[in-house]
Amino acid sequence: MRATDHLPAHGHGHGHTPTGPASAPVRRLLLVLLLPLVLATVVGALVLYPFGQEIKTGSEVGINHTPVLGEATAVKKGPCAVGLPEGAPVPQDEGCFLVTVTMTDGEAAGRDVTIPVPDQPTSPQVSVGDEVVLSYSGTEPTSPLSYQLVDFQRGGSLLLLGLLFVGAVLVLGRWHGLRAIGALGLSFVVLVLFLLPAILAGEDPLWVAVVGAGLIMFVVLYVSHGISARTSTAVLGTLVSLALIGALGALFGAFARLTGLDEQTANLVTILGHGIDTRGLLLAGTIIGALGVLDDVTVTQTSAVWELRAANPSMGFGQLYAAGARIGRDHLSSVVNTLVMAYAGAALPLMLSFALSGQGLGTILTAQDVAQEIVQTLVGSIGLVAAVPVTTALAAFVASREEVVTGDEDEKSAPVDEDDDGGGAEDDDEPVAERAPEPTPQPTTPQPARSRIAGDLRYGYDPSKPWERVSPRPAQPPALPKRARPARRGFDG
């Protein structure tokens, strides 16, 4: 007999839980709430996608440098002037490292080129054997003046790290991990094939980010957690929080007069050659950055409310909301800290630069580069804080209208496979012993009730003959030791 034979036969793992598809009222409610949002997201994606527009890249936008791969074969100190015409005087300074690179692709593949790298703290430190990336200007493929050493090759190390990440997720998450990996891949597809082309084509970055975040959210949540009432509730909570983040970002971005024009954005505007809403681009980054943390909050809150409902089906909306809100408050502090630390880590070099400026704290915090990080952090944090009560209320409202199947009802309704004892794939080869039929109880003659039992359990008694307990005999005093009698003397004669 196995240990699982003593468990009741259920179709699922809990004694109380919403089983199977959602009830008809819940399905209608979620359909009414979600269908307009799904249609709006799809229509927005079709309107914003640049159909028929060719996005200019490379030399068409003035980027004439082509990456060329190579391997450093020699490094030595020398003058910074290379490729001088014959007969020209050679400078005697040794302010550069002369790096000889054997190119492995490009127009001069297999040939060596010597490139000067300034001996400065801002220059990369190259050693023999390093795989490097050169920037080729497209003029003379054999001239050192046509190349610059710009980076290192990182394909192998990043591939190894990616395989370790996928392996860890699959080992710990198994099928759930596989679905999470698939959802992550689809998120990158939305970013690369929709969000980036739409912004580069000149569409409003804020609206593109809102629609793109909606697409990513639908894909990630439904692929990772399946199509269910619980997942749909988390989707609703995420959408409401994203809308709040977008509205607050637009409001305080304009109120704080943020321009979004940092060094990278300014270069992007120059390359594009047409106008782009840099403030909207800043808000788009805020929405996409907060999306991942929002998913975590909404899914956690929805699952907590559903489990509370499963554990106690008598809980109504008010009790579910109060208990879920208490769980959310414990989770909220760590999530907000995570978001703040993420933005602080990304802006660490910027904060170090301002720390060296010698300016006052107020001047530093209100500067453009720092102020936009503050707005992004606080707006995203407000959205996370709002996600807890909003999602908890939605989950409590939906879960309180969901039918809860008890263990007894489920045992009656769920078919039980006599050959499957719930042990999983590991027990498929083990023989299953047939259960012996339970004996039919025989009718017994009822006995008259007695108020007390009289008798001596030591010797037994006859229940049909009433008798009284015999009083125990008094204990006899211990016998005294007998003294030996003296020998009797005989009579003479």
N, C-alpha and C positions, 0 to 999 in steps of 0.2 A: 504494500500500500504506500502511495506517495503522500507527501505532505499536502499537495494540492487537492487531494481527494476530500480533505476535510473542509475545503472552502466552498461556499455556495457558487453555483454555476451562473455567472453573469456574462453578458455580452461585452463588458468593458471592465475597466479597472477600478471603478469607484462604486460605492454603494449608492450615492446620490449624485447624479450628474445629468445635464441635458444631453440626451443621446440622439444620434442620428441627425437628420436635417432639422433646421429650425421649424418651429410651429408656423402655421399659416399667418396668424396675426403679426408675428415677428418678421416674417419674410416680406409681408406687405409694407410694414413700417420701414424697414431698411431699404426696400426698393424705392419707396417714395422719397426717402432722404438722399440716397446715393445716385439714383439714375440721373437727375439733373446735373449733378457734379461730374459724373462720368461723361455725359454728353458735352458739357461745357469744356472739359479738358480735351476731348477729342477734336471738337470744333476749333478750339484755340490752337491746337497743334497744327491742324490743316491750314489755318489762316496765317500763322506765323512762319511756317516752314517756307524757305525760299525756293519754291518750285520754278525750274527754268532759269534760275539765276546762277551764273558761273562766278564762283568766288575766286578772285585773283590771288595767286600765291607765288612765292619765289621771286624770280627776276621781274615778274609783272608788277610787283609792289616795291621794287628796288632792293630786294634781298638777293644779291648775286653770289653769295658765298655758298660753296658746296662742301659738305663734310667728306673728308677722306680719312680712312683708317690706316694706321701704321704702327710700327713697333720701334721703340728707341733702342738703338744699337751702340751708341757712344754718347758720353756726356763729358765735356771739359770746359774749363774757363777760357774765355777769349774775348775779343772785341765785339761790340754790338753791330758793327758795320759788316755785312756779308753781301755777296753778290756784286761787289764793286767791279767796274770795268777794268780791263787789263791796263797796267801801268799806273793806276791810281794809287796814291799813298795809303798804306794800311795804318789805321790808328793803333797806338800802342796800349790803349786802356784795355782792361779786362773786366768790364762791368757787366758782362753777360755770361750765361752758360750756353755753349754751342751744343745743341742736341741734334745728333744725326738720327734720322728716322727713315726706316725702310717701309715704303708705302705698300700696302697690301691690296688696295683697290684704286679706282680713279684712272685718269688718262695716263699716268706715269707709274702704274703698278709694277712693283719689283725694283724700282730705282730708289736711290738714296738721295735725301735732301737734308741740308744742314740749316737749322733754324735757330736764331738767337733768342734766348729767353732772358729778360732782364733779371739781374740778381737783386730782387726786391721782395719784401714780405708778402706782397700781393700776387706774386707770380707762383705758379705751381712748381712743386719740387719733383723733378723727373729723374728717374734712375734707369739704368740699363735694364732692358727687359720689360719695361712698362708698355702697355698697349695704350696708345694715345689717339686723339682725334685732331686732325688738322683742318683748317678752314682754307679752301682753295678759292681764289678770287676769279678764276676762269681766264686768266691771260696766258701766261707761258707755263706749261705743266712741268718743265724741268728747272725753272728758276726758283731759288729760295725766296725771292721777294714775292712770289705768288702764294705763299703759304704762311699760316700762323698756327701756332700750337694753342688750342683753345680748351681742350678737355681730355679726360681719360675715358677709356672704354669701360662700361659697367654692365654690359649685357649678361655676362656669366654670373656675376655675383647677385644681380637682381633676379635672375632666373632661379638660382639656388634658393634665395630667400622666398620667392614666390612659391616654389615647390614645398618648402618647409611649412609655409602658412597653410597651403591647401591640405597638406598631409595632417597637420595638427587639427584643422577644422573637421576633416573627414574621420579621423580617429576618435575624436571626442563627440562630434555631432552625428556621425553616421549619415543616415538618410536626411535628417534635418540639416546637417552640415552641407550635404550635397545640394540641397535646395537653396541654402544660403549662398553658396558659391555661384550657383546659377543666377540667383537674383542680383548678386554683385556684378556679374558680367553684363546682365541686361541693363543695369544702372549706367555702366560705362558706355553701352551702346546708345542710350538716350543722350548722355552728355556729348558724345562725339558726333553722332549723326543728326541730332536735333538742336541742342542748346548752342553749341559753338557755331554751326553754320548760320543759325537765325540771327545771332548777335553780330557776326561778321557781315551779314547782309544788310545791317542797319536797322533791324527791328529794336523796339524798346527793350532793353535788357531786363527791366523789372518784370514786365509781362511774360517775357520768355522764361525767366526763372520761375515764375509762379506756375506756368503751364508745365515746364519741365519737371519741377518738383512734384506736381500732381502725377505725371506719368511715372516717375521713379517710385513714388509712394505706392501707387496701385500695383506696379510690377513687383516691388520688393516684398510688400506685406502679403499679397495673395500667393506669390510663389513660395515664400519662406514659410508661411503659416497656414496655407490652404484657404479655400473659400468656405467661410462659415460666418455665423452671426457674430461671433467673438471678433474675428478679423475685420469684419465690416464696421463694427463699432470703433475699433482702433483707427481705421481709415478716417471715419468721421471726426474723431478727436484730433487727428493729425492735420486734417484739412482746416479745421477751425483755428488751430494754433498757427498754421502757416499764414492764414489770412490776417491774423492779428499781428504777426511779425512783419508782414509786408506793409500793413497800414501804419504801424508805429515807425518802421524804418523810413517810409516816405515822409511822414510827418516830421520826425525829429531830424532827418537829413536836411530837409528844407529849413526847419527852424534853426538849426545849428550852422546853416550855410556851408555844408560840406560840399566840396567840389569833386572829390575822388581822384584828383590829378596828382598821383605820386609819379615817381620816375618811370616805372614800367608802363603805367597807363598813358603817360605822355608819349612814350615811344610808340605805343600801339596806335594812338591817334595819328601820329606822324606817318606811320607806315600805311594805315588804311587810306588816308587821303580824303576821307569824308567824315562828317560829324558823327559823334557817338555820345550818348548820354552817359557821361562818366559817373555821375551820381547814381543813376540807375544801375550801372555796372557794379558799384559798391554795394548797393542793396541786394543785387542778385547774388553776390558772394555771401551775404549774410543769410539769405534764405537757404541756399544750397548747403552752407556750413551747419546750419541748425537742424537740417532735415534728419540726419542720422541719429542725433541725440533725441529728437522728438519721437522717432519710431520706437526707441527703447522705452521712453516714458509711457507712451500710449499703450503699447502692447503689454507692459508690466501692469498698468492699472486695470486694463480690461481683464487680463487673466486673473488678477487678484479678486476682482468683483465676481467673476464667474465661479471661482473656487469657493468663495464665501457663500454664494447661492447654492452650490452643490453640497457644501457641508451642512447648511441649515436652510432647507427649502422654505421655512416659515418666515425668513427675513424679507421685509418689504423694501420699498425704494429708500426710505429714510435710513433704515438700519444699514442697508448695503452701502449707501453713500457715505455714512459716517465712518464705517469700518474701512472702506476703501480709501477715504481721505486720510485716515491715520496712517495707513501703509504708504500713501503717496508722500506724506510729509517726511517720513524717514528716508525715502528714496530721493527726494528733491534736493536735499542739501548736497549730496555727493554728485548729482548730475550737474547742478549749477557750477559747482567747483570744477568739474571736468571741463565744461565749456569755457570758463574763465581761464583756466590753465592752458587750454589749447590755443586760445587767442594770444595769451601772454607768451607762450613758447614761440609762436610764429613771429611775434613782434619783438623778440629779445634783442636782436642786433639794433633795431631802431631805438629801443629803450636805452641801450648802452651808449649809443651816439648822443642822445639827448642828455644822458647823465654827465657826459664830458663837456657839455656846452657851457656849464656854469650858470645857467639861467634858473630862475625861480620855479618852484613846483607848479604854480598856477600857469605860468607861461608855457611850460612843457606840456601840461595836460590839455591845454586849449589849442595847441598847435595842430595843423591840419592832419599830419600823419598819425599823431597820437589820438586826436579826437575821433577820427573815423574808427579806430580800433575800439575805443570806449563805446561809441554808439553801437557798433556791431555786437559787442559783448553784452551790453545791457539790454538791447532789443531782443537778442536771442534768449537771454535769461528770462525776460518777462514772458516770452512765448512759452518757455519751458514751465514756468510757474503756473501760467494759465492753463497749460495742458492737463495738469493734475485734476483740478475741480471739473473742468469741461469734460474730459474723458471719463472721469469717475461718474459724473452725473449721467452721461449717455449710457455707460455700461450698466449702471444701476437701473435706469429706466428700461433698457432692453431686457436685461437679465430677469428683472422682476416680472416680466410678461412671458418669459420662456417657461415651458413645461419642464418639470423636474420629475424624472422617473425614479421611483424608489427601488431598492434592491429586490423586494418581493415581486413588484410588478414587472420588473425587468426579467426576473427569473421565469415568470410565466410567459412573457411575450417573446423573449429572445430564444431562438433555437439553439440547442446545445448539441454539439458534435460529440458523440460518445467516444470517438477515437481520438479526440483532442482534449487533453487535460490542461491546456494553457501553458505547457512547459516550453513552448517555442520549438525552434528548429533543432535544438540540441537533443530533444527527447523523441524525435521522430522514429528512431530505430529501436527504441526500447519497447519490449512487449508490455501490453496493457492488460492487467488482470481484470476479468469480468467480475462485476460486483455480485455478491450472492443476494438472492431475493430476500427481502425482509419478511420475517415470520408474521403470519396473520395473528393478531391478538385474540385469545380465547375469552369468551364471556365468563365472568366470575360472579359467584353469588355474593351479594353484599352482606357484610357482617354488621350486626348492631353495634353502634358506637358505645364505648365504655368510657366512663369518666376517669378511671384510674386502672392501673395494672397492679394486681395483687399476686404475689408469688415469690418464690426464691429462684433467681436465675441460675443458682449453682446446681440445683437438683432438677430444674425444669418444673413445668406445671401444665395443667390441662385448662385451656381457656374456657371450655364449656362448663367447668366445675369451679364455681367461686370458692375461694378459700383465703384465709388470712395468713400473712407471713408469720412463721414460727419465731418466737423470740429466741435469740441466741442464748445458749447456756452460759451461766456466769462462769467466769474463768476460775479454775481450781487453784488454790494456793500451792506453791511449789512444795513438794514432799521433802520433809526433813531427812537428813541422812541417818540411817539406823546405826545405833551403837552395837558393837559386838558384845554378846552376853558372855559373862565369865563361865568357865567350865564348872559343871556341878560335881560336887565331891560324892563319891560313892559311900555306902554304909558297910562296915565290916560285920561279919557274922551273918 
